[in-house]
Amino acid sequence: MVDTSIIAGGWLAAGLTIFIFSFLYRDNPFFKIAEHLYLGAGMGWLFQVSVNSVWIPKIWEPVSKGELLVIIPSVMGLTLLTQFIPKLSWMSRYGFTFMMGYGSGLAIPAGLSTDFMSQIAGTIKPFSLLASLSAMDIFNALLVAGGAICVLFYFFFSVEHKGHLKKVSNVGIYFLMVYFGAAFGNTVMARFSLLYGRFDDLFTFSGSNYFYATQVVLACMVLYFLLHGFFSGKKEDAAGEEAA
Amino acid sequence: MIKHKAALALFLSLSAPALLFAAKPAPEVKKAAATPAAINGLTAVDMPYDAGNAAILKWPVDPAVAADAFYVVYASSLQSGGWVEADRFAAPAKTGKDIELPFWAWDGSVLEHAVKVELNNLFGESGKDAVFQFRVAAEKNKQVLAESRAVSVTPAGNWFRLDRLNNLVLLIALIVIFFWAVSHAKRKGLFIRRIAGLDAIDEAIGRATEMGKPIFYVPGIGSMSSISTIASAFILGEVSKKVAQYDSQIKVPHFDPVVMTVCKEVVKQSYLEAGRPDSYREDVNQFISADQFSYAASVDGMISREKPAACFYMGHFMAESLLLAEVGATSGAIQIAGTDVEHQLPFFFTACDYTLIGEELYAAGAYLSKEPMLLSALKVQDFGKLFVMLSVFFGMILVALGARFRWDSFVPAILNLFQNY
């Protein structure tokens, strides 16, 4: 015998999944319920994460132990909230400026290393092993290098792309499209695996041990849409007759 | 007397072999044979240009050590004992040339072994003045052939990463070019080629104005430190300026409260610049949720109910990209998207009318506003791309020539120039 709370959880999961999927048909009150519930639950979850993973371990506990230095970044973070008080909103600039400066300092050297240096080194490195490369490997290395140059040229904004330059740019687009096609297929496969997961759950909740939760919720929703369609159609007809 | 001497001689001659045999210290002979030779010249130095959590051990290459033997490096964080195996490698391997530092920061030789030991991997985080002991043994078939004396070192962090000098030089070059571009842009202006997706912005806003429906501008789920979000904020400025001029409506649903605060200022400023500060409403920017899929579900609901005439998706997007763009497409809105998240771009291609690919998003702000600072930043990006293109082209040729004609020190030097340390 399955526990009552598990059965209730199954009904809730099946119901919310079908409510969200119902958006594929059209916007409806069930989707709105699920949407707002999701929004509220998401914010509630993030709030407790902020309290339990940031506020308590990063601020409360160090201050309780006498590590008062953490007050400085905490105050700087709190200045961001002064945006809501027009007279004090100037204070938020300090917090924002620090965040932007810190972010830039962290991102620029890392970007230079990965976007520039590693890109170049990775592209030319295969040619250092020329003696041990097969004809196919050499072709591969040339293809990668040529592709990198053409794709970069597509994003070169300082010259007009016409004549021979247009051809180089077009080759870059072909390389991009090949990549995008591969990325699309890859991501769609991943999304399908998520969809299978939801269907698997709906199948599980359709069993007699869950009192046919999936079928009942689905039947109720279909009934709602039929009745809604019937009555809204009648209303429209009445409105049309009145207008006539 | 003679009889006694003869008996003594007989006794000695009979017992001598036994005494000799008894006196022969068999284990001592064995011990003498198993005493390992010494590995001379072992030195331990602090790993240069690091955070102070690694050391380098060096000792001369010994041709007498068999090629099928192994060197085993032991390390300890204690004064005595506590040895742990830090590394094990075939005797001919790991010379000074194998240390991953560029030629301007490290002069490695093939005549000496050099081994980098990551101390934090072995002993965790250590104190500032922690002393570490090292010794090296040469082993073959689990028998110690040679062993060094213990040496010690105190690792220290370095303020300057000389190994990253190539990055610094490139950064300085980019800064110089940026300032040159700023002065040039202010004096003569800078050319940017036409970007098709951006020309459609006017069309989209005009359509929304004619239809009397709102425009949705979705800045994505990136934080304010994300480059695409910063680019999105610039584009939002230009879009909202045009919206203010046409007296249309714009709605900007937000995922990140910091981004919302910045965007509020941007939109307010745009309305001011357009001469319509009275048209600005505080609810243009709305905070929705900081949870990815609740945000997507809520924005989807808003789009499907309000049926906007135009949707802009500019910034950092992940799995919600298709969820948003698909709903926008079914609601009949003209859609313009732009992101630098390359694996989400295909979804925008399929569901949107125009898509800005990666760098085009960064260029959009400059293209629309013609601001000298933004144009200069774009020029610096173009310089970076030109640098990469030329480096790949000439680097490829030089490295191939070096490999073909066996210029042994030239090829590693070229690779060092572009290595990420």
Interface residues (C-beta under 8 A of the other chain):
Chain A: I20 F23 D27 F31 K32 A34 E35 Y38 L39 A41 G42 M43 W45 L46 L80 Q83 S92 F96 M99 M100 G103 S104 L106 A107 I108 P109 L112 S113 T114 D115 F116 M117 S118 Q119 I120 A121 T123 I124 K125 F127 S128 L129 L130 A131 A145 A148 I149 L152 F153 F155 F156 F157 S158 V159 E160 H161 L176 Y179 F180 G181 A183 F184 N186 T187 R191
Chain B: R164 N166 N167 L170 L171 L190 F191 I192 R193 R194 I195 M224 S225 I227 P257 V258 T261 V262 K264 I288 S289 A290 D291 F293 S294 Y295 A297 S298 D300 G301 S304 R305 A319 E342 H343 Q344 L345 P346 F347 F349 T350 I357 G358 E359 E360 A363 Y367 L378 K379 D382 G384 K385 L386 F387 V388 M389 S391 V392 F393 G395 M396 V399 A400 G402 A403 R404 V411 I414 L415 F418 Q419 N420 Y421
